[in-house]
Amino acid sequence: MKRYTLALGILAAFLVGCAASALHVTDPTPTLAQSHHQVHPNTVTGPCFKPAGTDCASTYHFVHGNTTLTTGPACATGVGCTFTSDVFFYSSAIFANTNYQCSVIGSDANNDGVIFNAFQVHVDEVKFTFRNETPSTIPMGTNFDVYYTCDGA
């Protein structure tokens, strides 16, 4: 009789455990902490790792955006040319140093073939320039829609 009672007790405990886990069909909902001083923010540094596998510095980030830049003087074939303004970063987008890098693509209304360059002027400013690879001069005041991504610390 003791063996029978023991077996029923184990079976009952097993069924109660199964029933309890079956009731939990969704992800748990987060609750507010009693004291906000004990809660730490979930800091994400981005997909960046040092060669040894450790995370990059927490200031590592990307800045991605688009803007319209206007050519300064007319730009002849095979010549490097400038725009009338630079791109500025604000608030959390500002880098800690000028060791960031930028890639840029874009075109004007004629889809002129140009090669873009980026120069890190300051921690909060990048200058985009281009080289005219078209067979004709690009006139002064031509607007280019530019898309860029910069990354660094």
C-alpha positions, 0 to 999 in steps of 0.5 A, a space after each residue: 500500500 505504501 508503494 501505491 501511495 508513493 506512486 500516486 504522490 509522484 504521479 500527482 506531483 508530475 501532473 501538477 508540474 505539467 499543468 502549471 507549465 501548460 498554463 504558461 503559453 506566452 512570454 512573461 510580461 515584464 514588471 516594473 522594479 520596486 526601485 529604479 536604482 537597481 535596474 540597469 539599462 540594456 546597452 547595445 554597442 552594435 555588431 562590433 568586436 575586438 580581435 580577441 572577441 570582446 565588445 567594442 567601446 560603448 561609444 561605437 555607433 552608426 550614423 545613417 542618413 540622407 540629404 540633398 547637397 548642391 554643387 559649388 562651381 561647375 565641375 568638369 570631367 575628371 575633376 574633383 568637385 565640392 558641394 556648398 555645405 557639409 553634413 553635421 551630426 548632433 546629440 548622440 550622433 557626434 563621434 568621440 574622435 575623427 577616426 570614424 569612416 563614412 560611405 556614401 552613394 547618390 546621384 543627381 537628376 541625370 544619374 551622372 556617374 560620380 565617385 564620392 569621397 568623405 572627409 572627417 572634418 570634425 567629430 560632428 562634421 563630414 565633408 562629401 566631395 566627388 569626382 566627375 566621371 561623366 563626359 560632360 561638365 556638371 553645372 553649378 547648383 546641381 542637386 545630388 541626393 546623397 545617402 551615407 553611413 558613418 561608423 566609429 567611436 
